[in-house]
């Protein structure tokens, strides 16, 4: 990271959360992409794909009790 970017980053981290969010959104909007697909559209497509995988049996669900058991193994203090 160059010195200017590092100094700017330090200043940004001092901003209140709402201003950080505004800046992050402005930066994301300023980046031109070749794709006309919005983030919302991409998430919708991903969700539909995951539902299709689950409904077809290509993916199996994991019971919440198992997920939480594994989480306690990974992060017992949380």
C-alpha angles and dihedrals in degrees: 000000000000121000096255093051091045092051091047091049091053090053093047092053089059093059121103114262094255092054091046089054092049091050093047092052092047091051093048092049091050093060111092117218132189091228121086089201114113123219089252092054091047091051091048090052091048093049092049090048091052092048090050091050091050095045092048093050095243087120127036125210124240118226113248090236089060093047092051092045090055091045090054089052092052098041109017094167095059 
